[in-house]
Amino acid sequence: QVQLVESGGGLVQAGGSLRLSCAASGRTFSAYGMGWFRQAPGKEREFVGAISRSGLRIYYADSVRGRFIISRDNAESTVYLQMNSLKPEDTAIYYCAAASKDLYGSSWYLGSAYDYWGQGTLVTVSS
């Protein structure tokens, strides 16, 4: 098992930046592919981005590509989500998730492919 704890959320003006962190404990962090998802009020959870175990494969939702950057530090058991040029529509609770299975193609985008989830951190972008 792995436990995930997100941090770094907060209130930011449109155009600003935030960096979210997700610290993992438990099993070897490098054994997990990691994903970021978000859920806005009244909306379904949606995929934001993901990074493979080695960090060599990275995936982004179209809505954040070019603005958000995912990275991981396996030595620190942490995955990051650098969010730039934030927009009010980025307002949501952001969750990190860990997948113990090998993921391929579109499976990275599916919440059901991930085994463990953090509690979430709230990001609010004001206009």
Disulfide bonds with the S-S distance in Angstrom:
Cys22-Cys96 1.93
